[in-house]
Amino acid sequence: MKQEIAALITKLKVWNSYIVGKVKLYTREWLGQVVQVQNDWYQMAHEWMVTHAPAVTGRYDQSPYWLKRSLFYLPWLCAFLIVLNYFNVFDRRPVIKSVQDPNVVVVNQDLRKMMTDGKVQVAPFIEEIRASGRIDFNELYLSRIGANVTGRVSEILAVPGQLVKQGDVLAKITSTELTQSQLAYLKAKSASQLADQAANRAKILYKEDVIALAELQKREAESSSARAEFRAANDQLRVQGMNQASIDRLAKTGVIESINNVIATIPGEIVERKINKGQVVQPADALFTVADLSTLWAISEVPESNSYLIRKGQKASLIIPSLRNQEIEGTVAHVDSIVNPQTRTVVVRMELANKDSQIKPGMLATMLIESQSIEKLVVPVGAVVREDNHDHVFIRLDDDLYRMVPVKLGPEGRGYRPVISGLKDGQEIATEGAYHLNTERKRQLSGG
């Protein structure tokens, strides 16, 4: 087998040498004929010049040898330059195709580097619902504290921004109403004691058969009623802000105190104060607002048309413009079960941790809520351009031609937009650099 291959290779080498030799021979013969024809034409031209222009011919004959040879090669140089010019070798400007359609753009090499091609395809799409919102207090850790009695403010012990603990005294109120309640308590206490004593004497007299059973029952009923009034007076003082220790001290000493303390009911920071010294306050007035700002709520109102896409526990993020568009990740903590009849919206709430106290109630924010994943025909955001108040994409026609077509798209979600109409699955488009393509299209239309 090796001998056959070696013989074949030897044979091919012989044939190759033979063909190369023949080609060289015919080439030399052809070039010789061309040179001979050119020499004949050159001799004919020289004879014609001798007859018609002897002076010019004489000067030519006396010229250097290199000049005569250059004139011999001049026709070949002219033919070579004509061929190069025919193939646009000397034209440095790029060839631009003639485009009649104003929506078609021709891509050059520089533009090709700024764009990416891809196909329209069906993919999981997560719609991102965007809704404006605000930062608010966490109402689970918010207390609006008022006065327990009607009275006049005699002393203020707390100011906005101050951190307080549960049970701290925020203000003191002088109240005649509290005085009357304490006096009624002392009277009820004395009446209860007298009624108890009367009931005890009646029991002794009844045993000695001095009074009738009806009289005993009457005294016991009066004692029970007096004790009930005494308990009611005690409860009234508790409602008006006195603790049981103070009430017991009042019962023991009989000293009436007309000062009522406004007490912090939760620990936190005083965020609001609506009280001045000497002001007359009522139990319905909110004098202080205390809040724990370590956790806050982000509240947003979502249109009812999008409310079906939102569920408790879905991923969400919050963008706060006043904090340099800081984005905070979280989840949906609550979705209202009713629709606001005035605004036709549903309240959605997020809970935010605020350890550094950078987030403040009242700040405006934008809530981004991710809906459930749905299979849809989508295109990247970079493939879309806005022209004449409509969305457009560029469909690839061939290697360097693209056509801008109008499309109808849905809202953006995670860098993609769902296709409603105008595109089909599998169509090749410019997925990135659509803005540069549109700029080049306008430049070509203007002739720039």
C-alpha positions as CSV (number, residue, x, y, z in Angstrom):
1,M,0.0,0.0,0.0
2,K,2.8,2.4,0.8
3,Q,4.6,1.6,-2.4
4,E,1.4,2.4,-4.4
5,I,1.0,5.7,-2.5
6,A,4.7,6.6,-3.2
7,A,4.3,5.7,-6.9
8,L,1.1,7.9,-7.0
9,I,2.9,10.8,-5.4
10,T,5.9,10.4,-7.8
11,K,3.4,10.4,-10.7
12,L,1.7,13.5,-9.4
13,K,5.0,15.3,-9.1
14,V,5.9,14.5,-12.7
15,W,2.5,15.8,-13.9
16,N,2.9,18.9,-11.8
17,S,6.4,19.6,-13.2
18,Y,5.0,19.0,-16.7
19,I,2.0,21.3,-16.3
20,V,4.1,24.0,-14.6
21,G,6.6,23.8,-17.5
22,K,3.9,24.1,-20.1
23,V,2.3,27.1,-18.3
24,K,5.7,28.8,-18.1
25,L,6.3,28.1,-21.8
26,Y,3.0,29.4,-23.0
27,T,3.2,32.4,-20.7
28,R,6.6,33.3,-22.1
29,E,5.3,32.8,-25.7
30,W,2.3,35.0,-25.0
31,L,4.3,37.7,-23.3
32,G,6.8,37.5,-26.2
33,Q,4.0,38.0,-28.7
34,V,2.6,40.9,-26.7
35,V,6.0,42.6,-26.5
36,Q,6.5,41.9,-30.2
37,V,3.1,43.5,-31.1
38,Q,3.9,46.5,-28.9
39,N,7.4,46.8,-30.5
40,D,5.7,46.7,-34.0
41,W,3.2,49.4,-33.0
42,Y,6.0,51.4,-31.4
43,Q,8.0,51.2,-34.7
44,M,5.0,52.2,-36.8
45,A,4.4,55.1,-34.5
46,H,8.1,56.1,-34.8
47,E,8.0,56.0,-38.6
48,W,4.8,58.0,-38.7
49,M,6.3,60.6,-36.4
50,V,9.5,60.8,-38.6
51,T,7.3,61.6,-41.5
52,H,4.9,64.1,-39.9
53,A,7.0,65.6,-37.0
54,P,10.7,65.1,-37.7
55,A,11.8,67.7,-35.1
56,V,10.0,66.0,-32.3
57,T,11.3,62.6,-33.4
58,G,14.9,64.0,-33.5
59,R,14.6,65.2,-29.9
60,Y,13.1,61.8,-28.8
61,D,16.0,59.9,-30.5
62,Q,18.5,62.1,-28.6
63,S,16.7,61.5,-25.2
64,P,18.2,59.2,-22.5
65,Y,17.5,55.5,-22.6
66,W,15.5,55.4,-19.4
67,L,13.0,57.9,-20.9
68,K,12.5,55.8,-23.9
69,R,11.9,52.7,-21.7
70,S,9.4,54.6,-19.5
71,L,7.3,55.5,-22.6
72,F,7.4,51.8,-23.5
73,Y,5.8,50.9,-20.1
74,L,3.5,53.9,-19.9
75,P,0.5,52.1,-21.6
76,W,0.8,49.2,-19.1
77,L,0.8,51.7,-16.2
78,C,-2.3,53.5,-17.6
79,A,-4.1,50.2,-18.0
80,F,-3.2,49.1,-14.4
81,L,-4.5,52.4,-13.0
82,I,-7.7,52.1,-15.0
83,V,-8.3,48.6,-13.5
84,L,-7.7,49.9,-10.0
85,N,-10.0,52.8,-10.4
86,Y,-12.7,50.5,-11.8
87,F,-12.6,48.5,-8.5
88,N,-12.8,51.7,-6.4
89,V,-9.3,51.2,-4.9
90,F,-8.6,54.9,-4.8
91,D,-12.1,55.8,-3.3
92,R,-11.6,56.1,0.5
93,R,-15.3,56.8,1.2
94,P,-17.5,53.8,2.2
95,V,-20.0,52.7,-0.3
96,I,-23.5,53.5,0.9
97,K,-26.4,51.6,-0.5
98,S,-29.2,53.6,-2.0
99,V,-32.1,53.4,0.4
100,Q,-35.5,54.6,-0.6
101,D,-37.5,53.5,2.6
102,P,-37.1,56.1,5.3
103,N,-37.5,53.4,8.0
104,V,-34.5,51.4,6.7
105,V,-31.0,52.1,8.0
106,V,-27.7,50.9,6.7
107,V,-25.2,49.8,9.3
108,N,-21.5,50.6,9.0
109,Q,-18.6,49.0,10.9
110,D,-18.5,51.6,13.6
111,L,-22.2,51.3,14.3
112,R,-22.0,47.5,14.3
113,K,-19.7,47.6,17.4
114,M,-22.4,49.5,19.4
115,M,-25.2,47.0,18.8
116,T,-26.2,43.4,19.4
117,D,-28.6,41.2,17.5
118,G,-31.0,38.6,18.9
119,K,-34.3,37.0,18.4
120,V,-37.8,37.7,19.8
121,Q,-38.7,34.8,22.1
122,V,-41.2,33.6,24.7
123,A,-39.7,33.8,28.2
124,P,-40.8,34.0,31.8
125,F,-41.9,37.6,32.4
126,I,-42.3,39.2,35.8
127,E,-44.2,42.4,35.6
128,E,-43.0,45.1,37.8
129,I,-45.8,47.2,39.2
130,R,-44.7,50.8,40.0
131,A,-46.7,52.9,42.4
132,S,-46.0,56.1,44.2
133,G,-46.1,56.0,48.0
134,R,-44.8,57.5,51.2
135,I,-43.1,56.6,54.5
136,D,-45.3,56.5,57.5
137,F,-45.1,55.5,61.2
138,N,-45.5,51.9,62.2
139,E,-48.9,52.1,63.9
140,L,-48.1,49.1,66.1
141,Y,-45.4,51.3,67.8
142,L,-47.2,54.6,67.7
143,S,-49.1,56.2,70.6
144,R,-51.0,59.5,70.7
145,I,-51.1,60.5,74.3
146,G,-53.7,62.9,75.8
147,A,-54.9,64.2,79.1
148,N,-57.0,62.0,81.4
149,V,-58.9,64.9,82.9
150,T,-59.9,68.4,82.0
151,G,-57.5,70.9,83.4
152,R,-54.8,73.5,82.8
153,V,-51.2,72.7,81.8
154,S,-48.9,73.6,84.7
155,E,-45.6,72.1,83.7
156,I,-44.1,70.6,80.5
157,L,-41.3,68.0,80.9
158,A,-40.8,66.7,77.4
159,V,-40.0,68.2,74.0
160,P,-40.1,66.9,70.4
161,G,-37.1,64.7,69.6
162,Q,-36.7,63.5,73.2
163,L,-36.4,59.8,73.8
164,V,-38.7,58.5,76.6
165,K,-39.4,55.3,78.3
166,Q,-42.7,53.8,79.2
167,G,-44.0,55.5,82.4
168,D,-42.1,58.7,82.0
169,V,-43.9,61.9,83.0
170,L,-44.4,64.2,79.9
171,A,-46.4,67.0,81.5
172,K,-48.4,67.9,84.5
173,I,-52.0,69.2,84.6
174,T,-53.8,71.0,87.4
175,S,-57.4,69.8,87.4
176,T,-60.3,70.7,89.6
177,E,-62.1,67.7,88.0
178,L,-59.5,65.4,89.6
179,T,-60.0,67.2,92.9
180,Q,-63.7,66.6,92.8
181,S,-63.1,62.9,91.9
182,Q,-60.7,62.5,94.9
183,L,-63.2,64.2,97.2
184,A,-66.0,61.9,95.9
185,Y,-63.6,59.0,96.6
186,L,-63.1,60.0,100.2
187,K,-66.8,60.5,100.7
188,A,-67.5,57.1,99.2
189,K,-64.9,55.6,101.5
190,S,-66.4,57.1,104.6
191,A,-69.9,56.2,103.5
192,S,-68.8,52.6,102.9
193,Q,-67.1,52.4,106.3
194,L,-70.3,53.8,108.1
195,A,-72.5,51.4,106.2
196,D,-70.3,48.5,107.1
197,Q,-70.4,49.5,110.8
198,A,-74.2,49.9,110.6
199,A,-74.5,46.4,109.1
200,N,-72.4,44.9,111.8
201,R,-74.5,46.5,114.6
202,A,-77.6,45.3,113.0
203,K,-76.3,41.7,113.0
204,I,-75.7,42.0,116.8
205,L,-79.1,43.5,117.4
206,Y,-80.8,40.9,115.3
207,K,-79.1,38.1,117.3
208,E,-80.4,39.6,120.5
209,D,-83.8,39.9,118.9
210,V,-83.9,43.6,119.1
211,I,-84.6,44.4,115.5
212,A,-86.4,42.5,112.8
213,L,-84.8,40.6,109.9
214,A,-86.0,43.2,107.4
215,E,-84.0,45.9,109.2
216,L,-80.9,43.7,109.1
217,Q,-81.3,43.1,105.4
218,K,-81.8,46.8,104.8
219,R,-78.5,47.6,106.6
220,E,-76.7,44.9,104.6
221,A,-78.0,46.3,101.3
222,E,-77.0,49.8,102.2
223,S,-73.5,48.5,103.1
224,S,-73.2,46.6,99.8
225,S,-74.3,49.7,97.8
226,A,-71.8,51.9,99.7
227,R,-69.0,49.4,98.8
228,A,-70.0,49.5,95.2
229,E,-69.9,53.3,95.1
230,F,-66.5,53.2,96.8
231,R,-65.2,50.8,94.1
232,A,-66.7,53.0,91.4
233,A,-64.9,56.1,92.8
234,N,-61.7,54.1,92.9
235,D,-62.1,53.1,89.3
236,Q,-62.9,56.7,88.3
237,L,-59.5,57.8,89.8
238,R,-57.8,55.0,87.9
239,V,-59.4,56.3,84.7
240,Q,-58.2,59.8,85.4
241,G,-54.6,58.7,85.6
242,M,-54.0,57.9,89.3
243,N,-52.2,54.6,90.0
244,Q,-53.4,52.3,92.8
245,A,-50.5,53.3,95.0
246,S,-51.5,56.9,94.9
247,I,-55.2,56.0,95.5
248,D,-54.3,54.0,98.6
249,R,-52.1,56.8,99.8
250,L,-55.1,59.2,99.3
251,A,-57.3,56.8,101.3
252,K,-54.8,56.6,104.1
253,T,-53.8,60.2,104.4
254,G,-56.9,62.0,103.0
255,V,-54.6,64.5,101.3
256,I,-56.1,65.6,97.9
257,E,-53.7,66.3,95.0
258,S,-54.9,68.3,92.1
259,I,-52.0,67.5,89.8
260,N,-52.5,64.9,87.0
261,N,-49.5,63.5,85.2
262,V,-49.4,62.9,81.4
263,I,-47.6,59.5,81.2
264,A,-45.7,58.0,78.2
265,T,-47.6,54.7,77.4
266,I,-44.8,53.3,75.1
267,P,-41.0,53.8,74.8
268,G,-39.8,55.8,71.8
269,E,-39.2,59.3,70.5
270,I,-41.6,62.3,70.9
271,V,-42.3,63.2,67.3
272,E,-45.1,65.7,68.0
273,R,-46.2,68.0,70.8
274,K,-49.5,70.0,70.8
275,I,-49.4,71.6,74.2
276,N,-48.3,74.8,75.8
277,K,-48.0,75.9,79.4
278,G,-51.2,77.4,80.7
279,Q,-53.3,75.7,78.0
280,V,-56.7,74.2,79.0
281,V,-56.9,70.7,77.7
282,Q,-59.6,68.1,77.4
283,P,-59.4,64.3,77.5
284,A,-60.1,64.1,73.7
285,D,-57.0,66.2,72.9
286,A,-53.8,64.5,71.7
287,L,-51.0,66.3,73.5
288,F,-48.0,64.1,72.6
289,T,-47.2,61.6,69.9
290,V,-44.6,59.0,70.8
291,A,-43.3,56.6,68.1
292,D,-40.7,53.9,67.9
293,L,-38.8,54.8,64.7
294,S,-36.7,51.7,64.5
295,T,-39.4,50.2,62.2
296,L,-41.5,52.1,59.7
297,W,-44.2,51.5,57.1
298,A,-44.0,52.2,53.4
299,I,-47.5,52.7,52.1
300,S,-48.6,52.9,48.5
301,E,-51.9,53.0,46.7
302,V,-52.1,50.6,43.7
303,P,-54.8,51.0,41.0
304,E,-57.5,48.4,41.4
305,S,-56.8,47.1,37.9
306,N,-53.4,45.8,39.1
307,S,-54.4,44.7,42.6
308,Y,-55.0,41.1,41.5
309,L,-51.3,40.8,40.7
310,I,-50.2,41.6,44.3
311,R,-50.1,39.1,47.1
312,K,-48.7,39.2,50.7
313,G,-45.1,38.0,50.7
314,Q,-44.2,39.0,47.2
315,K,-40.8,40.6,46.6
316,A,-40.8,44.4,46.5
317,S,-38.4,47.2,46.6
318,L,-38.6,50.9,47.6
319,I,-36.8,53.8,46.0
320,I,-36.5,56.9,48.1
321,P,-35.5,60.0,46.0
322,S,-34.5,62.1,49.0
323,L,-31.9,59.5,50.0
324,R,-30.2,59.7,46.5
325,N,-32.6,57.1,45.1
326,Q,-31.5,54.5,47.6
327,E,-33.2,51.2,46.9
328,I,-34.4,49.1,49.8
329,E,-35.4,45.4,49.3
330,G,-38.3,43.9,51.1
331,T,-41.6,42.0,50.8
332,V,-45.3,43.0,50.8
333,A,-46.5,42.9,54.4
334,H,-50.1,43.7,53.8
335,V,-52.7,44.2,51.0
336,D,-56.0,45.8,51.9
337,S,-59.1,43.8,51.4
338,I,-61.2,46.7,50.2
339,V,-61.0,49.3,47.4
340,N,-61.0,53.0,48.2
341,P,-64.3,54.2,46.5
342,Q,-62.9,57.7,46.0
343,T,-59.5,56.9,44.5
344,R,-60.3,53.4,43.2
345,T,-57.0,52.1,44.7
346,V,-55.9,49.4,47.1
347,V,-53.4,50.2,49.9
348,V,-50.2,48.1,49.9
349,R,-47.8,48.1,52.8
350,M,-44.1,47.2,53.4
351,E,-42.3,47.1,56.7
352,L,-38.8,48.8,56.8
353,A,-36.0,48.5,59.2
354,N,-34.6,52.0,60.2
355,K,-31.6,51.2,62.5
356,D,-29.6,54.3,61.3
357,S,-32.7,56.6,61.4
358,Q,-32.0,57.8,57.9
359,I,-35.5,57.1,56.7
360,K,-38.0,59.6,58.1
361,P,-41.8,59.5,58.1
362,G,-43.3,61.7,55.4
363,M,-40.7,61.0,52.8
364,L,-41.9,60.3,49.3
365,A,-41.0,57.0,47.7
366,T,-41.7,54.7,44.7
367,M,-42.7,51.1,45.4
368,L,-41.8,48.4,42.8
369,I,-43.7,45.2,43.3
370,E,-42.9,42.0,41.3
371,S,-45.9,40.1,40.1
372,Q,-46.0,36.4,39.5
373,S,-44.0,34.9,36.6
374,I,-46.0,34.5,33.3
375,E,-44.8,33.1,29.9
376,K,-44.9,36.0,27.4
377,L,-43.3,37.1,24.1
378,V,-40.7,39.7,25.3
379,V,-38.1,42.0,24.0
380,P,-35.2,43.7,25.9
381,V,-35.6,47.3,26.9
382,G,-32.5,48.2,24.9
383,A,-34.3,47.1,21.7
384,V,-37.0,49.7,22.0
385,V,-36.9,53.4,20.8
386,R,-39.6,56.0,21.3
387,E,-40.5,57.8,18.1
388,D,-43.6,60.0,17.4
389,N,-45.1,58.9,20.8
390,H,-44.9,55.2,19.8
391,D,-42.6,52.3,20.5
392,H,-40.4,50.9,17.7
393,V,-37.9,48.1,17.2
394,F,-35.4,47.4,14.4
395,I,-35.9,44.2,12.5
396,R,-32.8,42.8,10.7
397,L,-33.3,42.5,6.9
398,D,-29.8,41.3,6.0
399,D,-26.2,41.7,7.2
400,D,-26.3,45.5,7.2
401,L,-29.9,46.5,6.7
402,Y,-32.5,47.1,9.4
403,R,-36.0,48.3,9.3
404,M,-37.7,50.3,12.1
405,V,-41.3,48.9,12.7
406,P,-43.9,50.1,15.2
407,V,-44.9,47.7,18.0
408,K,-47.3,47.7,20.9
409,L,-45.6,46.8,24.2
410,G,-46.6,46.4,27.9
411,P,-45.0,47.9,31.0
412,E,-41.3,47.1,31.7
413,G,-40.3,44.3,34.1
414,R,-36.7,43.3,35.0
415,G,-35.3,44.8,31.8
416,Y,-37.9,43.3,29.4
417,R,-41.2,44.5,27.9
418,P,-44.0,42.1,26.8
419,V,-45.0,42.2,23.2
420,I,-48.7,42.9,22.6
421,S,-48.6,43.2,18.8
422,G,-46.1,44.0,15.9
423,L,-43.6,41.1,16.4
424,K,-43.6,37.3,16.0
425,D,-41.6,34.6,17.9
426,G,-38.2,34.0,16.3
427,Q,-37.9,37.3,14.4
428,E,-34.3,38.7,14.4
429,I,-34.0,42.2,15.8
430,A,-31.4,44.6,17.2
431,T,-31.6,43.8,21.0
432,E,-29.1,46.5,22.0
433,G,-28.2,49.8,20.4
434,A,-31.6,50.7,19.0
435,Y,-31.0,54.3,20.0
436,H,-27.8,54.5,17.9
437,L,-29.6,52.8,15.0
438,N,-32.3,55.4,15.1
439,T,-29.8,58.2,15.2
440,E,-28.0,56.8,12.2
441,R,-31.3,56.4,10.3
442,K,-32.1,60.1,10.9
443,R,-28.6,61.1,9.7
444,Q,-28.9,59.1,6.5
445,L,-32.3,60.6,5.8
446,S,-30.9,64.1,6.2
447,G,-28.0,63.3,3.9
448,G,-25.4,63.8,6.6
